[in-house]
């Protein structure tokens, strides 16, 4: 069975609303992206990454080893239409699959740049304390 690395940074993380999409996947641990990404909240429902040449930050998440079949049949059907599958760079310089923002979804009326929070859990905690 072919296995790939999948970086998740939102609702697919442990305890998230679509974490069931990773059942059967092996948790590899906490991870973060290279400092080359902007991070957005869409409708305060889920986040999305976007690579930038300048002004990016490292974004926290989780890394899993998942089969192509699991990715195709379990996780991808749960992802929102504003996101698409791509390859990102992790902090250690290696690559991983991850969901990223579709270019046409960035800047929408319900999209907020939350890069400064460094991750989805930190953003949600800040919202609760506001």
Buried (B, 14 or more C-beta within 10 A) or exposed (E): EEBBBBBBBBBBBEEBEBBEBBEEBEEBEEBBBBEBBBBBBBEEEBBBBBBEEEEBBBBBBBBBEBBEEBBEEBBBEBBBEBBBBBEBBBEEEEEBBBBBBBEEBBEEEEBBEBBEBBBBBBBBEEEEEE
